[in-house]
Amino acid sequence: MSSVPHAEVRSAPFVRPKHVVFAVIWLMFAYVLYHNERFLVDPSDASWPHYRDLGWRLFVHGVFGAMALLLIFMQFNDGLRARFLTLHRVCGRIYIGAVFVAGPFGVYLAHLDKSIGYTFSFTLSTAVLVTLWMFATAMALWCIRTRRVEQHRQWMTRSVAMALTFLEVRVFEGVTGWGASPDGDTLVVWTCAALGYPLADAVLQIEDFLRSGRSRRAGI
């Protein structure tokens, strides 16, 4: 009797590129909380008087912005999405709402920062960044409502890329010291706004390449 060859079963790698990205995001979270947000628990912080004057407007922006950032992990968790599809949809709606609240408040706060030396260019850079964030989010919503699942994934990736600029700006400025002046802060925001979509598309291309590679190996 001839033996039938069995296809080799390859187990999924323990660490996937997505896990590395999530780890980096958590590290950025920790850095920003320690380096930029200590005023929340330390009234002696030098930036406390300015943030105190912003009051409830900063509170609304911060709460909804943090909500959007934290929901990223749930929305891009394949296991949770597969097992709890209803929860995924509810969290998606909450994410969209958080984007459309945190974004405009961020622009308003940038406008108020003119009182501490920031220029119209800073307000404009923030407005462009927020517009790109909201546009990508709206496109993701439209795609999923019209059952364009792959396009929904792509636009959500772009939306997340723009959301992460909140962390990227603060980490870059903290490491380089560029955030010490309004001009440096403005330049960093403009740069992050310009790089958001291209970096997201690069991630999508890499992900598709890795996925096609796994498919080819599985077919051998």
JOJO-V162528 format. One record per residue. N is the residue number from 1. SS is DSSP state (h for helix, s for strand, l for the rest). Layout:
{{N/SS} {N/SS}}
This chain:
{{1/l} {2/l} {3/l} {4/l} {5/l} {6/l} {7/l} {8/l} {9/l} {10/l} {11/l} {12/l} {13/l} {14/l} {15/l} {16/l} {17/h} {18/h} {19/h} {20/h} {21/h} {22/h} {23/h} {24/h} {25/h} {26/h} {27/h} {28/h} {29/h} {30/h} {31/h} {32/h} {33/h} {34/h} {35/h} {36/l} {37/l} {38/h} {39/h} {40/h} {41/l} {42/l} {43/l} {44/l} {45/l} {46/l} {47/l} {48/h} {49/h} {50/h} {51/h} {52/h} {53/h} {54/h} {55/l} {56/h} {57/h} {58/h} {59/h} {60/h} {61/h} {62/h} {63/h} {64/h} {65/h} {66/h} {67/h} {68/h} {69/h} {70/h} {71/h} {72/h} {73/h} {74/h} {75/h} {76/l} {77/l} {78/h} {79/h} {80/h} {81/h} {82/h} {83/h} {84/l} {85/h} {86/h} {87/h} {88/h} {89/h} {90/h} {91/h} {92/h} {93/h} {94/h} {95/h} {96/h} {97/h} {98/h} {99/h} {100/h} {101/h} {102/h} {103/h} {104/h} {105/h} {106/h} {107/h} {108/h} {109/h} {110/h} {111/h} {112/h} {113/h} {114/h} {115/h} {116/h} {117/l} {118/l} {119/l} {120/h} {121/h} {122/h} {123/h} {124/h} {125/h} {126/h} {127/h} {128/h} {129/h} {130/h} {131/h} {132/h} {133/h} {134/h} {135/h} {136/h} {137/h} {138/h} {139/h} {140/h} {141/h} {142/h} {143/h} {144/h} {145/h} {146/l} {147/l} {148/l} {149/h} {150/h} {151/h} {152/h} {153/h} {154/h} {155/h} {156/h} {157/h} {158/h} {159/h} {160/h} {161/h} {162/h} {163/h} {164/l} {165/h} {166/h} {167/h} {168/h} {169/h} {170/h} {171/h} {172/h} {173/h} {174/h} {175/h} {176/h} {177/l} {178/h} {179/h} {180/h} {181/l} {182/h} {183/h} {184/h} {185/h} {186/h} {187/h} {188/h} {189/h} {190/h} {191/h} {192/h} {193/h} {194/h} {195/h} {196/h} {197/h} {198/h} {199/h} {200/h} {201/h} {202/h} {203/h} {204/h} {205/h} {206/h} {207/h} {208/h} {209/h} {210/h} {211/h} {212/h} {213/h} {214/h} {215/h} {216/h} {217/h} {218/h} {219/h} {220/l}}
